[in-house]
Amino acid sequence: GDSSVYQYAWQTSASGLAGVWARENTREAIWDALARKDVFATTGTRLRVRVFAGWEFVAEDLNRSDFARHGYDSGVPMGGDLAAAPEGIAPTFLVRALRDADGANLDRVQIIKVWPNPANGLPMEKIYDVAWSDDRKPDANTGKLPPVGNTVDVKKATYTNDIGDTQLSTVWTDPDFDPSLPAVYYVRVLEIPTPRWSTYDAAALGVPVPRTVPTTIQERAWSSPIW
Protein backbone atom coordinates (compact mmCIF):
# COMPACT_ATOMS: atom_id res chain seq x y z
CA GLY A 1 0.00 0.00 0.00
CA ASP A 2 0.86 3.69 0.01
CA SER A 3 3.15 4.25 3.02
CA SER A 4 2.33 7.97 3.02
CA VAL A 5 -1.00 7.25 4.71
CA TYR A 6 0.66 5.64 7.73
CA GLN A 7 1.97 7.36 10.87
CA TYR A 8 4.93 5.60 12.43
CA ALA A 9 6.06 5.97 16.05
CA TRP A 10 9.43 7.42 15.04
CA GLN A 11 7.64 10.24 13.20
CA THR A 12 5.80 11.46 16.30
CA SER A 13 7.49 13.93 18.60
CA ALA A 14 5.88 13.45 22.00
CA SER A 15 2.99 12.07 23.98
CA GLY A 16 0.36 14.41 25.29
CA LEU A 17 -1.00 15.41 28.68
CA ALA A 18 -4.22 17.14 29.69
CA GLY A 19 -4.28 19.91 32.27
CA VAL A 20 -7.52 20.55 34.16
CA TRP A 21 -8.34 23.61 36.29
CA ALA A 22 -10.49 22.01 38.97
CA ARG A 23 -11.38 23.14 42.50
CA GLU A 24 -10.21 19.85 44.02
CA ASN A 25 -8.65 16.55 43.03
CA THR A 26 -11.86 14.53 42.90
CA ARG A 27 -13.61 12.70 40.10
CA GLU A 28 -16.58 15.06 40.36
CA ALA A 29 -14.53 18.27 40.25
CA ILE A 30 -12.38 17.05 37.37
CA TRP A 31 -15.47 15.91 35.46
CA ASP A 32 -17.10 19.32 35.95
CA ALA A 33 -13.95 21.10 34.69
CA LEU A 34 -13.83 18.87 31.61
CA ALA A 35 -17.52 19.52 30.96
CA ARG A 36 -17.04 23.29 31.03
CA LYS A 37 -13.84 22.91 28.94
CA ASP A 38 -11.65 24.74 31.48
CA VAL A 39 -8.71 22.64 30.30
CA PHE A 40 -5.51 22.75 28.28
CA ALA A 41 -3.22 20.21 26.65
CA THR A 42 0.54 19.80 26.37
CA THR A 43 2.94 17.73 24.31
CA GLY A 44 4.12 16.05 27.50
CA THR A 45 5.65 18.92 29.40
CA ARG A 46 4.04 19.94 32.67
CA LEU A 47 3.95 23.66 32.00
CA ARG A 48 0.79 25.43 33.11
CA VAL A 49 -1.30 28.03 31.35
CA ARG A 50 -4.41 29.90 32.44
CA VAL A 51 -6.54 32.18 30.27
CA PHE A 52 -9.49 34.48 30.88
CA ALA A 53 -11.27 36.76 28.41
CA GLY A 54 -13.47 39.73 29.14
CA TRP A 55 -14.42 43.26 28.11
CA GLU A 56 -12.92 45.23 31.01
CA PHE A 57 -9.66 43.53 32.05
CA VAL A 58 -6.65 45.82 32.59
CA ALA A 59 -2.90 45.26 32.98
CA GLU A 60 -3.08 45.51 36.78
CA ASP A 61 -5.29 42.41 36.88
CA LEU A 62 -2.28 40.20 36.12
CA ASN A 63 -0.80 40.91 39.55
CA ARG A 64 -3.94 40.50 41.63
CA SER A 65 -3.70 38.07 44.54
CA ASP A 66 -7.19 36.89 43.53
CA PHE A 67 -6.25 36.52 39.86
CA ALA A 68 -8.36 33.41 39.21
CA ARG A 69 -11.39 34.59 41.21
CA HIS A 70 -11.36 37.93 39.38
CA GLY A 71 -11.02 36.14 36.05
CA TYR A 72 -14.10 34.02 36.69
CA ASP A 73 -16.10 36.90 38.17
CA SER A 74 -15.31 39.46 35.45
CA GLY A 75 -14.88 37.29 32.36
CA VAL A 76 -14.89 33.72 31.07
CA PRO A 77 -12.18 31.04 31.30
CA MET A 78 -10.83 29.00 28.40
CA GLY A 79 -13.64 26.90 27.00
CA GLY A 80 -16.15 29.67 27.65
CA ASP A 81 -18.36 31.84 25.48
CA LEU A 82 -17.77 35.59 25.54
CA ALA A 83 -20.87 37.28 24.18
CA ALA A 84 -22.56 40.67 23.98
CA ALA A 85 -19.64 42.90 23.00
CA PRO A 86 -20.17 46.46 24.25
CA GLU A 87 -20.11 48.97 21.42
CA GLY A 88 -16.60 50.04 20.53
CA ILE A 89 -14.86 47.56 22.85
CA ALA A 90 -12.69 44.61 21.80
CA PRO A 91 -12.12 41.46 23.87
CA THR A 92 -9.16 41.47 26.27
CA PHE A 93 -7.32 38.34 27.38
CA LEU A 94 -5.48 37.66 30.63
CA VAL A 95 -2.80 35.02 30.13
CA ARG A 96 -0.42 33.47 32.65
CA ALA A 97 2.05 30.69 31.78
CA LEU A 98 4.51 28.94 34.10
CA ARG A 99 7.23 26.55 32.98
CA ASP A 100 7.49 22.92 34.03
CA ALA A 101 9.36 23.03 37.35
CA ASP A 102 11.69 20.28 36.14
CA GLY A 103 11.73 21.33 32.50
CA ALA A 104 12.65 24.00 30.01
CA ASN A 105 12.12 27.75 30.12
CA LEU A 106 9.43 29.41 28.01
CA ASP A 107 10.01 30.97 24.60
CA ARG A 108 6.74 32.79 23.85
CA VAL A 109 2.98 32.98 24.23
CA GLN A 110 0.81 33.19 21.14
CA ILE A 111 -2.89 33.83 20.62
CA ILE A 112 -4.41 32.18 17.57
CA LYS A 113 -7.56 33.76 16.21
CA VAL A 114 -9.91 31.98 13.78
CA TRP A 115 -12.94 33.53 12.10
CA PRO A 116 -15.08 32.87 8.98
CA ASN A 117 -14.25 34.67 5.77
CA PRO A 118 -17.31 36.84 5.07
CA ALA A 119 -17.01 36.14 1.35
CA ASN A 120 -17.09 32.33 1.39
CA GLY A 121 -17.37 31.16 4.99
CA LEU A 122 -13.97 29.46 4.94
CA PRO A 123 -11.91 29.71 8.12
CA MET A 124 -9.34 32.48 8.39
CA GLU A 125 -6.47 32.40 10.88
CA LYS A 126 -4.01 34.85 12.38
CA ILE A 127 -1.26 34.17 14.92
CA TYR A 128 -0.25 36.90 17.34
CA ASP A 129 2.92 36.78 19.45
CA VAL A 130 1.70 38.40 22.67
CA ALA A 131 4.47 37.71 25.22
CA TRP A 132 8.04 36.51 24.88
CA SER A 133 11.34 36.10 26.68
CA ASP A 134 14.76 37.71 26.55
CA ASP A 135 13.80 41.25 25.54
CA ARG A 136 13.57 40.37 21.85
CA LYS A 137 12.06 42.87 19.42
CA PRO A 138 9.79 41.98 16.48
CA ASP A 139 11.28 42.73 13.08
CA ALA A 140 10.29 46.26 12.06
CA ASN A 141 9.49 45.18 8.49
CA THR A 142 7.91 41.74 8.89
CA GLY A 143 6.59 41.95 12.45
CA LYS A 144 8.03 38.50 13.11
CA LEU A 145 9.64 37.71 16.44
CA PRO A 146 13.24 36.40 16.23
CA PRO A 147 13.81 32.80 17.36
CA VAL A 148 14.65 32.36 21.02
CA GLY A 149 17.88 30.49 20.24
CA ASN A 150 18.98 26.92 20.89
CA THR A 151 21.21 25.59 23.69
CA VAL A 152 20.85 21.90 22.77
CA ASP A 153 24.00 19.77 22.60
CA VAL A 154 22.78 17.06 20.23
CA LYS A 155 25.63 14.62 20.88
CA LYS A 156 25.10 14.74 24.66
CA ALA A 157 21.32 15.26 24.45
CA THR A 158 21.46 18.17 26.92
CA TYR A 159 20.19 21.75 27.03
CA THR A 160 20.43 24.68 29.43
CA ASN A 161 17.95 27.27 30.68
CA ASP A 162 20.31 30.13 29.85
CA ILE A 163 17.64 31.42 27.45
CA GLY A 164 13.90 31.86 27.89
CA ASP A 165 11.90 32.85 30.96
CA THR A 166 10.43 30.84 33.81
CA GLN A 167 7.05 32.50 33.37
CA LEU A 168 5.28 34.74 30.89
CA SER A 169 2.11 36.76 31.29
CA THR A 170 0.24 39.43 29.40
CA VAL A 171 -2.96 41.39 28.98
CA TRP A 172 -3.77 41.48 25.26
CA THR A 173 -6.60 43.17 23.38
CA ASP A 174 -7.49 42.10 19.85
CA PRO A 175 -6.37 44.98 17.59
CA ASP A 176 -8.40 43.66 14.64
CA PHE A 177 -11.72 42.94 16.35
CA ASP A 178 -14.83 43.07 14.17
CA PRO A 179 -18.01 42.70 16.26
CA SER A 180 -19.98 41.66 13.18
CA LEU A 181 -17.96 38.44 12.85
CA PRO A 182 -17.86 35.47 15.23
CA ALA A 183 -14.34 34.54 16.30
CA VAL A 184 -12.51 31.86 18.24
CA TYR A 185 -9.31 32.45 20.20
CA TYR A 186 -6.92 29.99 21.83
CA VAL A 187 -3.53 30.37 23.51
CA ARG A 188 -0.36 28.49 22.64
CA VAL A 189 2.76 28.47 24.84
CA LEU A 190 6.13 27.35 23.45
CA GLU A 191 9.17 26.19 25.40
CA ILE A 192 12.75 26.80 24.29
CA PRO A 193 14.23 23.99 22.15
CA THR A 194 15.05 20.74 23.95
CA PRO A 195 16.35 17.38 22.67
CA ARG A 196 13.76 15.27 20.90
CA TRP A 197 13.15 11.82 22.39
CA SER A 198 15.06 10.22 19.50
CA THR A 199 18.07 12.41 20.38
CA TYR A 200 17.90 11.26 24.01
CA ASP A 201 17.73 7.63 22.83
CA ALA A 202 20.68 8.04 20.46
CA ALA A 203 22.84 9.51 23.24
CA ALA A 204 21.83 6.78 25.70
CA LEU A 205 22.49 3.98 23.23
CA GLY A 206 25.64 5.50 21.75
CA VAL A 207 24.30 5.43 18.17
CA PRO A 208 24.02 8.17 15.54
CA VAL A 209 21.04 10.49 15.69
CA PRO A 210 18.41 9.53 13.08
CA ARG A 211 18.65 11.68 9.97
CA THR A 212 14.96 11.45 9.11
CA VAL A 213 13.64 13.33 12.15
CA PRO A 214 14.46 16.66 13.85
CA THR A 215 17.06 16.59 16.60
CA THR A 216 15.22 19.11 18.78
CA ILE A 217 11.64 19.99 19.64
CA GLN A 218 9.83 22.93 21.17
CA GLU A 219 7.38 21.37 23.60
CA ARG A 220 4.19 23.36 23.97
CA ALA A 221 0.79 23.78 25.55
CA TRP A 222 -2.45 25.02 24.04
CA SER A 223 -5.68 26.08 25.69
CA SER A 224 -9.27 25.27 25.01
CA PRO A 225 -10.68 28.02 22.78
CA ILE A 226 -12.74 30.96 23.93
CA TRP A 227 -15.65 31.58 21.58
Sequence and secondary structure as in RCSB ss.txt:
>XXXX:A:sequence
GDSSVYQYAWQTSASGLAGVWARENTREAIWDALARKDVFATTGTRLRVRVFAGWEFVAEDLNRSDFARHGYDSG
VPMGGDLAAAPEGIAPTFLVRALRDADGANLDRVQIIKVWPNPANGLPMEKIYDVAWSDDRKPDANTGKLPPVGN
TVDVKKATYTNDIGDTQLSTVWTDPDFDPSLPAVYYVRVLEIPTPRWSTYDAAALGVPVPRTVPTTIQERAWSSP
IW
>XXXX:A:secstr
  GGG   GGG     EEEE  SSSSHHHHHHHHHTT EEEESS   EEEEEEESS  GGGGG TTHHHHHHHHS
EETT       TT   EEEEEEE  TTS  EEEEEEEEEEE TTT  EEEEEEEEEESTT    TTT        
  BTTTTB  SSSSBSEEEEEEE TT  TTS  EEEEEEEE  EE HHHHHHHHHT    TTS SEE  EEEE  
B 
